[in-house]
Amino acid sequence: MPLYRLGPIKYGFPPITEALDDPNGLLAVGGDLHPDRLLQAYQHGIFPWFSAGEPVCWWSPDPRCVFLTKGWSPSRSLAKVLRKGHFRFTVDQCFTRVMEACAAPRAYADGTWIQPEFIRSYTVLHERGIAHSIEVWNPAGELVGGLYGLNIGRLFFGESMFSRETDASKAAFAYLMQLCQAWDIPLVDGQVENPHLMRLGAVLIPRHEFAQWLGTHAGLPPPDWRRHPPFSPV
């Protein structure tokens, strides 16, 4: 099957069923990260992922790595950390700083896929009220963890997280799941399976099932992130 190539103006994507099996989920190349194109991609179960120097690549893998929020709870060890009250949580207080922290070099990786063009475009989506961040602060007032992603309808599309203190990114994720449970967001997209996400409680579902979730929940009214409930220790 030939790989679909996007033009500089055309925003349309092929059906996700046309994604390649090898590499799993590669659907199209080309185009740009214009916020309108990004929004259309996520609405159809597609996301960008590529490294510096590579063309823009668009993906829709099968199976899809997701979190089902109903019944989710943190591990016993994480719950113990959260009850200590060491971390303070905020929402949408420094979105771009969170993205920059997610893009920073890490000891276990050679580079990052979060290039400056990603940060610019997702910041625009944040300004539109679509992309959101959760920040984790230590008692000294330092930003030590967080995550960001997109909220479309009653679905959340997780993008990346970071941690500068033990368990800080896991704490941010626990707060995200609390928010989703409070707002009747039943699914958080994790995109691609990795050991860290699976340890947090992710599951794999067929791509067609993920498309059904999109069809039933992406068009619903999103919650008001300006009126988020505070973090509640578990």
C-alpha positions as CSV (number, residue, x, y, z in Angstrom):
1,M,0.0,0.0,0.0
2,P,1.5,3.4,-1.0
3,L,2.2,5.8,1.8
4,Y,-0.1,8.9,1.8
5,R,1.7,12.2,1.4
6,L,0.2,15.4,2.7
7,G,0.6,18.7,0.9
8,P,1.4,22.1,2.5
9,I,-2.2,23.2,2.4
10,K,-4.4,20.1,2.2
11,Y,-5.4,19.1,5.7
12,G,-7.3,16.0,4.9
13,F,-6.1,12.6,6.2
14,P,-6.7,9.1,4.7
15,P,-8.9,6.7,6.7
16,I,-7.0,5.3,9.7
17,T,-7.6,1.8,8.3
18,E,-5.0,2.6,5.6
19,A,-2.2,2.9,8.2
20,L,0.8,0.5,7.6
21,D,1.3,-2.6,9.6
22,D,5.1,-2.1,9.4
23,P,5.9,0.3,11.0
24,N,2.8,-0.2,12.9
25,G,0.4,2.7,12.4
26,L,2.3,5.0,10.0
27,L,-0.5,6.6,8.1
28,A,1.0,9.6,6.2
29,V,4.0,11.9,5.9
30,G,4.4,15.5,5.1
31,G,2.4,18.6,5.9
32,D,3.1,20.7,8.9
33,L,2.1,21.1,12.6
34,H,-0.4,23.9,12.0
35,P,-2.8,23.9,15.0
36,D,-5.8,23.4,12.7
37,R,-4.1,20.3,11.1
38,L,-3.2,19.0,14.6
39,L,-6.8,19.3,15.8
40,Q,-8.2,17.5,12.8
41,A,-5.7,14.7,13.2
42,Y,-6.6,14.1,16.9
43,Q,-10.3,14.2,16.1
44,H,-9.7,11.3,13.7
45,G,-7.4,9.2,16.0
46,I,-4.1,10.4,14.4
47,F,-1.1,12.0,16.0
48,P,2.3,13.3,14.9
49,W,5.5,11.7,16.0
50,F,9.0,12.2,14.4
51,S,12.5,13.1,15.4
52,A,14.5,16.2,14.4
53,G,15.6,16.1,10.7
54,E,12.8,13.7,9.8
55,P,9.7,14.5,7.8
56,V,6.4,15.0,9.7
57,C,5.0,11.6,10.3
58,W,1.4,10.8,11.2
59,W,0.4,7.7,13.1
60,S,-2.6,5.6,14.1
61,P,-1.4,2.3,15.6
62,D,-3.3,-0.9,16.1
63,P,-3.7,-1.8,18.9
64,R,-4.0,1.5,20.7
65,C,-2.6,2.1,24.2
66,V,-5.3,3.7,26.4
67,F,-6.3,4.2,30.0
68,L,-9.9,3.5,31.1
69,T,-10.7,5.9,33.9
70,K,-13.6,4.0,35.5
71,G,-12.2,2.1,38.5
72,W,-8.6,3.3,38.0
73,S,-6.7,3.9,41.2
74,P,-3.0,4.5,41.9
75,S,-0.8,1.7,43.1
76,R,-0.5,1.1,46.8
77,S,3.0,2.7,46.9
78,L,1.9,5.7,44.9
79,A,-1.2,6.2,47.0
80,K,1.1,6.3,50.1
81,V,3.2,9.0,48.5
82,L,0.2,11.1,47.6
83,R,-1.2,10.9,51.1
84,K,2.0,12.4,52.5
85,G,1.0,15.7,50.9
86,H,4.5,16.5,49.7
87,F,3.3,17.6,46.2
88,R,1.2,20.6,45.3
89,F,-0.8,20.5,42.1
90,T,-1.9,23.1,39.6
91,V,-3.7,23.1,36.2
92,D,-2.7,25.2,33.2
93,Q,-0.4,27.5,35.2
94,C,2.7,27.1,33.0
95,F,1.8,25.0,29.9
96,T,4.8,25.9,27.8
97,R,7.2,25.3,30.7
98,V,5.8,21.8,31.1
99,M,6.3,21.1,27.4
100,E,9.8,22.4,27.5
101,A,10.5,20.2,30.5
102,C,9.1,17.2,28.6
103,A,11.4,18.1,25.8
104,A,14.5,18.3,27.9
105,P,17.3,15.7,27.6
106,R,16.8,12.5,29.6
107,A,19.3,10.0,30.9
108,Y,17.6,7.1,29.3
109,A,17.1,8.6,25.8
110,D,19.3,10.0,23.1
111,G,17.0,12.8,22.1
112,T,13.5,14.1,22.1
113,W,10.7,14.2,19.5
114,I,9.3,17.4,21.1
115,Q,10.9,19.9,18.8
116,P,10.3,23.7,19.0
117,E,7.6,23.6,16.3
118,F,5.7,21.2,18.5
119,I,5.9,23.6,21.4
120,R,4.7,26.5,19.3
121,S,1.7,24.8,17.8
122,Y,0.6,23.1,21.0
123,T,0.9,26.4,22.9
124,V,-1.6,27.9,20.4
125,L,-3.9,25.0,21.1
126,H,-3.5,25.7,24.8
127,E,-4.4,29.3,24.2
128,R,-7.6,28.1,22.5
129,G,-8.5,26.0,25.5
130,I,-7.8,22.6,23.9
131,A,-4.4,21.7,25.2
132,H,-3.8,21.5,28.9
133,S,-1.1,20.9,31.5
134,I,-0.9,19.6,35.0
135,E,1.9,20.9,37.1
136,V,3.5,19.3,40.2
137,W,5.4,21.5,42.7
138,N,7.5,20.5,45.7
139,P,7.4,22.4,49.1
140,A,10.2,24.7,47.9
141,G,7.9,25.9,45.1
142,E,9.9,24.2,42.4
143,L,8.3,22.6,39.3
144,V,9.2,19.0,39.7
145,G,6.8,17.2,37.4
146,G,3.9,17.4,35.1
147,L,2.2,16.3,31.9
148,Y,0.3,17.8,29.0
149,G,-2.2,16.7,26.4
150,L,-5.4,17.6,24.5
151,N,-8.9,17.5,25.7
152,I,-11.4,17.0,22.8
153,G,-15.0,16.5,23.9
154,R,-15.0,13.9,26.7
155,L,-11.6,12.3,25.8
156,F,-8.1,13.3,26.8
157,F,-5.1,12.6,24.5
158,G,-2.0,12.3,26.6
159,E,1.2,13.5,25.0
160,S,4.1,13.5,27.4
161,M,5.1,13.8,31.1
162,F,8.3,14.6,33.0
163,S,9.7,14.1,36.5
164,R,12.5,15.9,38.4
165,E,11.7,14.2,41.7
166,T,10.8,10.6,42.3
167,D,7.1,9.9,41.6
168,A,6.3,13.4,40.4
169,S,5.1,12.4,37.0
170,K,3.1,9.6,38.4
171,A,1.5,12.0,40.8
172,A,0.6,14.3,37.9
173,F,-1.0,11.3,36.1
174,A,-3.0,10.4,39.3
175,Y,-4.4,13.9,39.4
176,L,-5.3,13.7,35.7
177,M,-7.2,10.5,36.3
178,Q,-9.0,12.1,39.2
179,L,-10.1,15.0,36.9
180,C,-11.2,12.7,34.2
181,Q,-13.3,10.6,36.6
182,A,-14.9,13.8,38.0
183,W,-15.6,15.1,34.5
184,D,-16.9,11.8,33.1
185,I,-14.0,11.5,30.7
186,P,-13.9,7.7,30.3
187,L,-10.7,7.3,28.3
188,V,-7.2,8.7,28.2
189,D,-5.2,8.0,25.1
190,G,-1.6,6.9,25.7
191,Q,-1.0,6.3,22.0
192,V,1.8,3.7,21.9
193,E,2.5,1.0,24.4
194,N,5.6,1.2,26.6
195,P,6.5,-0.4,29.9
196,H,6.0,2.8,31.9
197,L,2.4,3.3,30.7
198,M,1.6,-0.4,31.2
199,R,2.8,-0.2,34.8
200,L,0.5,2.8,35.3
201,G,-2.5,0.7,34.3
202,A,-2.8,1.1,30.5
203,V,-4.5,-1.4,28.4
204,L,-4.4,-2.2,24.6
205,I,-7.6,-2.0,22.5
206,P,-8.1,-2.6,18.8
207,R,-7.9,0.5,16.6
208,H,-11.5,0.1,15.5
209,E,-12.6,0.2,19.1
210,F,-10.7,3.4,19.7
211,A,-12.4,4.9,16.7
212,Q,-15.8,4.0,18.3
213,W,-14.7,5.9,21.4
214,L,-13.9,8.9,19.2
215,G,-17.3,8.7,17.5
216,T,-19.3,8.7,20.7
217,H,-17.3,11.0,22.9
218,A,-15.1,13.5,20.8
219,G,-18.2,15.5,19.9
220,L,-19.5,16.0,23.4
221,P,-19.1,19.3,25.3
222,P,-15.7,19.4,27.0
223,P,-15.4,20.3,30.7
224,D,-14.4,23.7,32.0
225,W,-10.8,23.4,32.9
226,R,-10.9,26.8,34.7
227,R,-13.1,25.2,37.3
228,H,-11.2,22.0,38.1
229,P,-11.7,20.2,41.4
230,P,-8.7,20.2,43.7
231,F,-6.5,17.1,44.1
232,S,-7.9,14.7,46.7
233,P,-5.5,12.4,48.4
234,V,-6.5,8.7,48.0
